[in-house]
Amino acid sequence: MQSLSEVDRRALLRLARQAVIDAVSRESLPEQIPMDGIFAERRGAFVTLHVRHRLRGCIGVTEAHDPLGDCIVRCAASAALQDPRFPPVRTDEIPDLLIEISLLSSPAPIHPDEIEIGRHGLLISHGAKRGLLLPQVATEHRLNAEQFLQETCRKARLPPDAWRDPEVELFGFTCEVISEDAHAART
């Protein structure tokens, strides 16, 4: 996965922010979604929202079925309004909102011994149950590889040691993370 230019990074963050603003304040999506350049690429992506350093929503897709522009808009709006773990973002929170976008590589089978904390995200699957944690989760919570596997199992609503079951599928992926800083969000 080739690293994005600074121009592309800023454009993706602006689109995500506009999607959140439109979803929260107008209950709609942006009318114009760019469809050229980076916006036309097909990648899995997650949009994470923080307000005052607290998680307020995180929604994404692992499979890249739609152009990235559409994906970012839908994920940003959904993270603001539909993450079942949080109440919807309010209009008065928007000035304090920081957006992070994680662009995913294609998930590939990974052996537990190959997991590199801070580099790999994990996707675990067993039947209809799936759980995914982004690479930054392990770093932020200071998890070792086994703890990261256990937390990914919990996210999938599986027992913490389900990753040891040969019928459980384990995938790893990497991310390019794009995030606003406090100054950039307000300009």
Secondary structure, DSSP 8 states (H G I E B T S, - for coil): -----HHHHHHHHHHHHHHHHIIIIISS--S----SGGGGS--EEEEEEEETTEEEEEEEESS--S-HHHHHHHHHHHHHHT-TTS----GGGGGGEEEEEEEE---EE--GGG--TTT-EEEEEETTEEEEE-HHHHHHTT--HHHHHHHHHHHTTS-TTGGGSTTSEEEEE-EEEEE--HHHHH-
